[in-house]
Amino acid sequence: MPELLPLFLNLTGRRVVLVGGGRVAAGKLRQLVAAGAHLTVVAPEIREEIRTFEGEPERLVLHAREFEPSDLDGAWLVVAAATPDVNREVAAAADARHLFVNAVDDPPNASAYLSGVVRRDGVTVAISTSGDAPALTALLREGLDALLPRDLASWLARAREERVTWRRDAVPMESRKPRLLRALNELYTPEDSW
């Protein structure tokens, strides 16, 4: 597999098509709604928890029918959580429209891979195995979550403060990391350091 470009997408207010109406689709729906996407769900059968999703109703459109390539018109991203045959059809329609498609647990039909994610205090860490080993991705996510400092919010606040100074003083990029490390160490007394 080629090297992948890790990328964070701003989906707020953007249309995302979710093809599939089962348990896996329901899990993806929660992630996509949390990211601010406006979802169109297309599947012949749609699970009750998707139908009764407690999100903002104007952000969720349901089509209880087979997928049609025109469902992708105007979409920013596609998530295929259906059978391999349907995922293949979705991937072809997405490719023709220059759209990235995440085909859940179906790497041959995917051009984008959702990752294991740790979100804490304004910091997001994502882990991917390019769809080849989702269980390993989950284990690594849990491990990294355990390793991150519990006071990460103070790290982020200090980094923001330092950045303002660096930009004002035109501090070269290569000097910023050592300066940030010193600033973060100043957050701790010798008894607190790790």
C-alpha positions, -999 to +999 in steps of 0.1 A: +000+000+000+013+035-008+021+060+020-010+078+032-013+115+040-027+119+075-053+147+073-079+162+096-111+174+079-134+202+089-168+187+081-189+213+099-219+221+078-207+199+049-227+171+033-215+136+040-232+106+025-233+074+046-243+043+026-255+016+049-281+014+077-268-012+101-248-013+133-216-002+118-233+027+100-248+037+133-213+040+148-200+060+119-231+083+121-222+093+157-187+101+147-197+122+116-224+141+135-199+148+163-177+163+136-205+187+125-214+170+092-248+171+076-256+135+069-275+118+042-280+081+050-289+057+021-298+021+027-328-002+019-331-010+056-322+016+083-316+006+119-340+021+144-312+038+163-303+057+131-340+066+124-344+080+159-310+096+162-312+124+188-291+148+168-304+179+151-330+167+126-320+192+099-286+176+098-299+141+090-317+130+059-327+094+054-334+076+022-347+040+028-338+026-007-309+012-027-279+034-034-278+055-065-247+072-078-265+105-079-267+103-041-231+115-041-238+147-060-228+177-038-211+155-011-177+163+004-171+128+017-186+093+014-187+066+040-196+031+027-208+008+055-226-018+034-218-051+017-186-054-004-207-053-036-225-021-026-192-006-013-176-013-047-205+005-065-201+034-041-163+035-046-168+037-084-193+065-081-171+084-057-141+080-079-160+093-109-168+125-088-133+129-073-146+121-038-128+103-011-146+072+002-142+054+035-153+019+029-157+004+064-136-027+069-132-029+031-097-015+022-099-024-015-129-001-019-115+028+002-095+059-007-098+073+028-094+055+062-109+066+094-085+063+123-084+055+160-087+089+177-078+103+211-094+137+218-085+155+249-085+192+259-082+205+223-056+180+212-064+153+187-042+123+180-051+099+152-037+064+145-041+044+113-030+010+100-045+019+065-075-002+072-054-034+075-055-039+113-083-021+131-078-040+163-042-028+165-053+007+158-077+005+188-049-009+210-025+018+200-052+045+206-058+032+241-021+031+248-015+066+236-045+078+256-029+064+288+005+080+280-008+115+273-004+139+303-036+145+323-030+182+323-028+184+285-050+216+286-022+235+303+003+223+277-020+236+249-025+269+267+012+274+271+019+264+235-006+290+223+010+317+245+044+308+232+032+309+195+020+345+199+055+354+212+073+335+184+052+351+157+057+386+172+094+381+176+099+362+143+114+332+160+127+308+134+108+274+131+139+254+141+141+273+174+105+268+184+105+232+196+133+236+221+117+268+234+084+250+238+100+222+257+116+247+281+082+265+286+064+232+293+091+221+318+084+254+336+049+243+343+062+218+368+081+221+400+110+196+405+086+174+425+060+174+397+083+167+368+082+133+351 
